[in-house]
Amino acid sequence: MSLHYPIYRKSLSGKSYYRIESVSIFLELQQLGTRWLQHEVHAKILPERVLIEDMTACREGLYMPIQAEEFNAVLESAQ
């Protein structure tokens, strides 16, 4: 199965949103109180790469697929 990036996910709690750019890069939007923090992660070690694989596959029931529009709305409110 060929993946087409970016891929969008959110945590089941709804407090983290992810835009997965590639097998080694993702952007996380994390809600902290009323603020949103942005983290761009460049996976350099195995645990970070495994995290990206888990998010992409929605493993462990911790992540759910979302549409780009939902991610972009949160990104816009985080600016």
Contacts in CASP RR format, 6 or more apart in sequence:
PFRMAT RR
TARGET T0000
AUTHOR 0000-0000-0000
METHOD contacts of the structure
MODEL  1
MSLHYPIYRKSLSGKSYYRIESVSIFLELQQLGTRWLQHEVHAKILPERV
LIEDMTACREGLYMPIQAEEFNAVLESAQ
3 56 0 8 1.000
5 20 0 8 1.000
5 21 0 8 1.000
5 22 0 8 1.000
6 19 0 8 1.000
6 20 0 8 1.000
6 21 0 8 1.000
6 68 0 8 1.000
7 19 0 8 1.000
7 20 0 8 1.000
7 55 0 8 1.000
7 56 0 8 1.000
7 65 0 8 1.000
8 17 0 8 1.000
8 18 0 8 1.000
8 19 0 8 1.000
8 20 0 8 1.000
8 65 0 8 1.000
8 66 0 8 1.000
8 67 0 8 1.000
8 68 0 8 1.000
8 70 0 8 1.000
8 71 0 8 1.000
9 17 0 8 1.000
9 18 0 8 1.000
9 20 0 8 1.000
9 55 0 8 1.000
9 56 0 8 1.000
9 58 0 8 1.000
9 63 0 8 1.000
9 64 0 8 1.000
9 65 0 8 1.000
9 66 0 8 1.000
10 16 0 8 1.000
10 17 0 8 1.000
10 18 0 8 1.000
10 63 0 8 1.000
10 64 0 8 1.000
10 66 0 8 1.000
10 70 0 8 1.000
10 71 0 8 1.000
11 17 0 8 1.000
11 62 0 8 1.000
11 63 0 8 1.000
12 61 0 8 1.000
12 62 0 8 1.000
12 63 0 8 1.000
12 64 0 8 1.000
14 31 0 8 1.000
15 30 0 8 1.000
15 31 0 8 1.000
16 28 0 8 1.000
16 29 0 8 1.000
16 30 0 8 1.000
16 31 0 8 1.000
17 28 0 8 1.000
17 29 0 8 1.000
17 66 0 8 1.000
17 70 0 8 1.000
17 71 0 8 1.000
17 74 0 8 1.000
17 75 0 8 1.000
18 26 0 8 1.000
18 27 0 8 1.000
18 28 0 8 1.000
18 29 0 8 1.000
18 55 0 8 1.000
18 63 0 8 1.000
18 71 0 8 1.000
19 26 0 8 1.000
19 27 0 8 1.000
19 71 0 8 1.000
19 75 0 8 1.000
20 26 0 8 1.000
20 52 0 8 1.000
20 55 0 8 1.000
20 56 0 8 1.000
21 27 0 8 1.000
23 43 0 8 1.000
23 49 0 8 1.000
23 52 0 8 1.000
23 53 0 8 1.000
24 42 0 8 1.000
24 43 0 8 1.000
24 44 0 8 1.000
24 48 0 8 1.000
24 49 0 8 1.000
24 52 0 8 1.000
25 40 0 8 1.000
25 41 0 8 1.000
25 42 0 8 1.000
25 43 0 8 1.000
26 40 0 8 1.000
26 41 0 8 1.000
26 43 0 8 1.000
26 52 0 8 1.000
26 55 0 8 1.000
27 38 0 8 1.000
27 39 0 8 1.000
27 40 0 8 1.000
27 41 0 8 1.000
28 38 0 8 1.000
28 39 0 8 1.000
28 40 0 8 1.000
28 41 0 8 1.000
29 36 0 8 1.000
29 37 0 8 1.000
29 38 0 8 1.000
29 71 0 8 1.000
29 74 0 8 1.000
29 75 0 8 1.000
29 78 0 8 1.000
30 36 0 8 1.000
30 37 0 8 1.000
30 38 0 8 1.000
30 39 0 8 1.000
31 37 0 8 1.000
36 74 0 8 1.000
36 77 0 8 1.000
36 78 0 8 1.000
37 78 0 8 1.000
38 78 0 8 1.000
41 48 0 8 1.000
43 49 0 8 1.000
43 51 0 8 1.000
43 52 0 8 1.000
53 59 0 8 1.000
54 60 0 8 1.000
54 62 0 8 1.000
54 63 0 8 1.000
55 63 0 8 1.000
58 64 0 8 1.000
58 65 0 8 1.000
END
